């Protein structure tokens, strides 16, 4: 069984996730830790639970999701994996942050690229990768079929969807990603979003106002 621990970090109230299994191996997804207290919080959780970090992953590379990439990579000796279509956004994050008055250390470059043909294995656990563009070109979700959850990044929120007015966004593409890919998952799949509370696929099918016209 994969356990999901969430943290809410940085001025954008971004959700960072640590996924860990009975073998005590863990993956860190979208580390947004920015302030020293936030970096201490995630490090303390990992050390107190005797976890062994083995993967560093980004659902996408907008600044709020990559602020802690360098810290996590160096602290736990991890290499970064992203979708190749996100490299441009990752490279622009430092300059983009400066426009918001947020000054960050540049993220390490990705060591590997992952897509819908890849899987993330850690211990006896596995995450499937769903390519769900629209919020950004290389947005990906991490899906556990066994444990019935998906880490959705900024694709799907509780009664909302990701914004598409940032560089690389495409509203029609995002709606297709949700309707064709995410809504194909079982209704009881828990959705852990990049911001805000969790939800389920079934709930969003019934109550998400942005998707009613698509259905």
C-alpha positions in Angstrom: 0.0 0.0 0.0 1.2 3.5 -0.9 0.7 6.1 1.8 0.2 9.7 0.7 1.5 12.6 2.8 0.7 16.1 1.7 2.3 19.5 2.6 1.1 23.0 1.6 4.0 25.2 0.8 5.1 28.6 -0.5 3.1 31.8 -1.2 1.1 30.0 -3.9 -0.3 27.4 -1.3 1.0 24.6 -3.5 0.6 20.9 -2.4 3.8 18.9 -2.2 3.4 15.1 -1.9 5.6 12.4 -0.3 4.5 8.9 -1.3 5.9 6.0 0.7 5.4 2.3 1.0 5.9 -0.5 3.5 9.5 -0.9 2.3 10.0 2.7 3.6 11.0 3.9 0.1 9.5 7.2 -1.0 9.1 9.5 -4.0 8.8 13.3 -3.6 6.5 15.0 -6.1 6.4 18.7 -6.8 8.5 20.0 -3.9 7.4 23.5 -3.4 9.2 24.1 -0.1 10.6 27.6 -0.2 11.0 29.0 3.3 13.6 27.4 5.7 10.7 26.2 7.9 9.1 24.5 5.0 12.3 22.7 4.0 12.7 21.6 7.6 9.1 20.3 7.7 9.5 17.9 4.8 13.0 16.8 5.9 11.8 16.1 9.4 8.9 14.1 8.2 11.2 11.9 6.0 13.8 11.4 8.8 11.3 10.8 11.6 9.5 8.1 9.5 12.9 6.6 8.5 12.0 6.9 4.8 14.5 6.4 1.9 13.8 8.9 -0.9 14.4 7.3 -4.3 12.7 9.6 -6.9 12.2 13.3 -7.4 9.3 14.0 -9.8 7.5 17.1 -11.2 3.9 16.9 -12.5 4.8 20.1 -14.4 7.4 22.9 -14.0 5.6 26.1 -13.1 7.5 27.9 -10.4 5.3 27.0 -7.4 5.9 23.3 -8.1 9.7 23.4 -8.5 10.8 25.9 -5.8 12.2 23.1 -3.7 13.8 21.0 -6.5 17.3 22.0 -5.8 17.0 21.6 -2.0 15.4 18.1 -2.3 17.8 17.0 -5.0 20.9 18.0 -2.9 19.6 16.9 0.5 18.6 13.4 -0.6 21.0 13.0 -3.5 18.2 12.6 -6.1 18.0 13.2 -9.8 15.0 14.9 -11.3 12.5 13.4 -13.8 10.0 15.4 -15.8 8.2 15.3 -19.1 10.4 16.6 -21.9 7.8 19.2 -22.9 8.3 20.9 -19.5 12.0 21.6 -19.9 11.4 25.1 -21.3 9.2 26.0 -18.3 11.8 24.6 -15.9 14.5 26.7 -17.5 12.4 29.9 -17.2 11.4 29.4 -13.6 14.1 31.6 -12.0 13.3 34.6 -14.2 9.5 34.0 -13.9 9.9 34.0 -10.1 11.8 37.2 -10.1 8.8 38.9 -11.7 6.7 37.8 -8.7 9.4 38.9 -6.2 10.3 35.3 -5.5 14.0 34.5 -5.7 14.9 30.8 -6.1 17.9 28.8 -6.8 17.8 27.2 -10.2 16.4 23.7 -10.3 18.8 20.9 -11.4 18.3 19.8 -15.0 16.3 16.6 -15.5 18.4 13.4 -15.6 15.6 11.5 -17.3 12.4 12.3 -19.2 9.3 10.3 -18.5 6.0 10.0 -20.4 2.9 7.9 -20.7 5.0 4.9 -21.8 7.0 5.1 -18.5 6.3 3.8 -15.0 7.7 4.8 -11.7 8.8 1.8 -9.6 9.8 2.1 -6.0 10.1 -0.9 -3.7 7.1 -3.1 -4.6 5.0 -0.1 -5.6 4.3 1.3 -9.0 2.9 4.5 -10.5 1.5 4.8 -14.0 2.1 8.0 -15.9 -0.8 9.8 -17.6 0.1 12.6 -20.0 -2.5 15.3 -19.5 -1.5 18.5 -21.4 -3.5 21.7 -21.3 -2.4 23.5 -18.2 1.1 23.1 -19.5 2.4 21.1 -22.5 4.0 18.3 -20.5 1.7 18.0 -17.5 1.6 14.5 -16.2 -0.3 12.7 -13.5 0.9 9.8 -11.4 -1.7 7.1 -11.0 -1.8 4.1 -8.6 -4.3 1.6 -9.9 -3.8 -0.6 -6.9 -4.3 2.1 -4.3 -6.9 4.1 -6.3 -5.4 7.5 -6.3 -3.9 10.0 -8.8 -1.6 12.9 -8.2 -3.0 15.4 -10.7 -0.8 18.4 -10.5 -2.8 21.5 -11.7 -4.9 19.6 -14.2 -8.0 18.9 -12.0 -9.1 20.4 -8.7 -12.1 20.0 -6.5 -14.9 21.6 -8.6 -12.3 23.4 -10.7 -9.7 22.9 -13.4 -6.2 24.3 -14.1 -5.7 27.7 -15.6 -4.7 27.9 -19.2 -3.7 31.5 -19.6 0.0 30.8 -18.8 2.6 30.1 -21.5 1.9 26.7 -23.1 -1.7 26.5 -21.8 -4.5 25.3 -24.0 -8.1 25.3 -22.7 -9.6 22.9 -25.2 -6.7 20.5 -24.7 -7.1 20.6 -21.0 -10.8 19.7 -21.2 -9.9 16.8 -23.5 -7.2 15.6 -21.1 -9.7 15.6 -18.2 -12.6 14.0 -20.1 -10.7 11.5 -22.1 -7.9 10.5 -19.7 -8.8 11.4 -16.1 -12.5 10.7 -16.3 -11.7 7.3 -17.7 -10.3 6.3 -14.2 -12.7 4.6 -11.8 -15.1 6.9 -10.0 -13.6 6.0 -6.6 -10.2 7.2 -7.5 -9.0 9.9 -5.1 -7.5 12.9 -6.8 -4.7 14.7 -5.0 -4.4 18.1 -6.6 -1.6 20.6 -6.8 -3.7 23.1 -4.8 -6.6 22.8 -2.4 -8.4 19.7 -1.0 -8.5 16.2 -2.5 -11.6 15.0 -4.4 -12.6 11.9 -6.4 -13.1 11.3 -10.1 -16.8 10.4 -9.5 -17.4 13.7 -7.6 -15.9 15.8 -10.3 -17.9 14.0 -13.0 -21.1 15.1 -11.2 -20.2 18.4 -9.7 -17.3 20.1 -11.7 -19.0 23.0 -13.4 -16.2 23.3 -16.0 -16.8 19.8 -17.3 -20.6 19.8 -17.6 -20.6 21.1 -21.1 -18.0 18.5 -22.1 -20.1 15.7 -20.8 
